[in-house]
Amino acid sequence: MKKIIVLSIVIVLGITASEAQGLKGLLNKAKEVISNKQGVLSNDDIVSGLKEALVVGSQKGSTALSQADGFFKNAALKILLPPEAQKVENTLRGIGLGKQVDNAILSMNRAAEDACKSAAPIFGNAIKQMSFQDALGILKGSDTAATAYLRGKTTGDLTSAFMPVIANSLEKVGATRYWALLFTTYNNLPTTFKKINPDLSAYVTDKALSGIFYQVGLEEKNIRKDPVARTSEILKKVFAK
């Protein structure tokens, strides 16, 4: 039946044997017509669609998190003191230094929000490098496959790029001052047995990047599942069910 359909298309199209270089060429050309009519995506479509999905998702994600309280009032992403500092927090709150603890936590979240303002162009540069094979794997992958690709390809570079931004942001919003006060106070307590001095910049950078990838993942899921979220023709074409 398929051969009959193919040959019928050949006849309708009026393609000559010389144009298609023999019967094999005729059949191949007819199959291309069938594929196109069935909406098979070209390599360029797949790559363009996936790149645009990543651009849209990363821009929306980083924009949402760069707003005031983007981290601080997001229950899923709010940056708290690291696990090894929980005892410090409990001890300081217990002796009436809760405000200092709260200031330290707020300042860490403000630093992450500030750093996210520069995330989109960093993601954009990485997205440009996506190959057809990358895109095809993403299209056939899970509902966060594009985000996983972005995380795998850019985490090292993003960490290196984010670290100075985070450090500057922490300094700008006073986080390092609050952090130093917090741990200096704790380390000077007579009951302190183990001194704590975690790397604040590295900790907040890790949390900020985790937050961005989490948010980008939500945007990707939305693009894949919700037609309304596909804001361009290429996104509609690539992610159509």
N, C-alpha and C positions, 0 to 999 in steps of 0.2 A: 504493500500500500504506500509506504514511504517513497519507494522508487517511482511509483506512478505519480505521486504528488510532485516530486522533484522534477520529473520529466515534463509534467504539465506546466509547471512554472517556466521551464526552459522554453517551451513552445509559445506560451503567452508573451514572454519577454522578447521573443524573436531574436535571441542571441545566436550568432553564427558560430560554427565549429572553429573557424579561424580566429575569431575574436577570443574565444575561451580556450584555445589551444587544445582542441580535441575533446572527446567525450568526458574524460576525467575532469577537465577544466569546466565543462558545462555543468556537471553535477556539483562540483564545489561551489560554483557561482550561484547555483540555485539554492544550495544549502545555506549560503550566506544570506540570501533573501529571506528564507524561512526564519533564520536566527534573528535577523533584524526585526521582522514582523512580530516575533515573539518577545521582543524587548530585551534581548541579550545585551548586556552592557559591554561597551568597549573598554580597553585597558585605560584609556584616558579618562573615561567616565568614572571608573572605579577609583582611580588615584585622586582625581579632582574631588569626588564626593567625600572620600574619607578624609582628605586634607581639610576640606571645608568643615566637616563635622568636628574635627579636632580644633580648628581655629575658632568655630562658634562656641564649642564647649569650653575651651580654655579661656576665651575672652569673658564669657558669662561667669564662669567659675571664679576667675581672679577678680573680676569687677565686684561680684557679690561679696567676696571676702575682704576686699580692700576698703569697704565702707566702714564707718564707725560702728563698732559692735559686731562686725562681720564674724569675728571669732568669739568675742567676749560673751555675746548673748546667743550663741549657737551651741545648744547643749551637746551636740555631737562633736564639736570641734574646739570648744573652749580649752585653752591651755592652762593646766593646773601645775602646781609644783611637781617636780619629778618624783617617782615612787620613793627614791632613797631619801627624799626630803620631807616625807609625810610626818615622820617623828619630829622633825624640826618645826613644822607648822603646828602640830598639836601642842608642843612644848611652849612655843611663843604665844599662841592663843591663850594657853593656860595661865600665862603670867601677865596678861593684859596687853599684848602686842598684836592683837588681831588686825588693827588698822594698818600696821606696817606690812603684815602678810597680805592683806587685801590689795594694798598699793603695788606690791611686787607682782601679784597675779595679774592685776589690771594692766600694768606696764608691759608685761610679756605679751599679752594679747594685742595691745596697741602696736607693739613692734611688729608682730606678724601681719597685722592689718596694713601697716605702713609699707612693709616689704612687698606685699602682694600687688601693689600698684605697678611694679616693674616686671611682673610675671609674664604678661601676655606677649611682649616682644621676644622674650627668651624662649617661650614655647613656640612662637612663630618661626623662629630660625631653625628649630629642630624639626618642625613639621615639613619644612621645605625639602628635607632629605629623604622623605618617604619614597620607597620604590613600589613598583607594581606588585611584587611578591609580598611586600609588607601589607599593602592595601588589601590584597586578595585574602591573606590570612586573617586580617581584621574583619573583613566582611563576612567570613565564614565562622568567625569566633564567637565568644560569649558577648553578652550585652555591655561589657566594659572592656572589650578587647582593644579598642583604640586607646583607652586610658592606660591599659597595661603596657601597650607598646610605647606610649609616651613616657611612662614611668621607667621602663627598662632602658630606653635609649637616652634619656636626659637627666636621670637622677644625679649622676656624678657631676655633670657640667652645671646643672642647676644649683647643686649644693655649693660648688665653688663660686658661682656667681651670686648666690643669695647670701652667703656668709658675711661678706662685708656690708651688704645692705642691711641685714639683720643687726649686725654689730652697731652700725651707725644709727639705726632706728632705736635700738635699745638705749643707746647713749642719749639720743634726742629726747626720748620720752622719760628719761630718768630711771630706766630699768636697772642699769648697772649700779646706780646709787642705792636703790631700794634693795637690790640683791645683796650688795656688799654689807649694807646695814643689817639685813636679815641674818646672814650667816656669821657675820662678825659678832653680833649679839648672841647668837646661839652658841658659837664656838667658845665664847667667853663665860658661858654659864658654868658654875662649879660642878653641875651634874652631868656635863657633857663628856662622854667617854670617847666618842669617835668624831673627829673633825670632818666637816663636809665642805667641799668646795667644787661642785660640779661646774662644767663649762656651760655657762648660760647661753652664749651665742650658738653653740652647736646644738644644744637642746631645743631652743626656740626655732632654729632653722629646720631641724628635723620635723618638729610639730607643724610648722608653717607649710612645708612641702607636703606632708601627709594630708593636711587640710585641703590644699589645692587639688591634689589628685582625687581626694574623696569627692569634692565638689564637681570636678570635671567628669568624674564617673557618673554622678547623678545627671548631669547635663547630657552625657552620651546615652544613658538609658532613656532619657526623655525623647531625644531625637529618634532613637530606634523604635520606640513604642507609640509615640504620639505624633500623628501626622501634622498637627498644628505647630509643633516645634520645628518642623522642617521648613525653614524660612526661605529656601531658594529652590529653583527647579532641579538643580543637580542633586540636592539632598533628597527631594521627593523621589527622584528617579532611582537613586542608589539604594535608598532604604525602603522602597515600596515593597510590600509583602507580595 
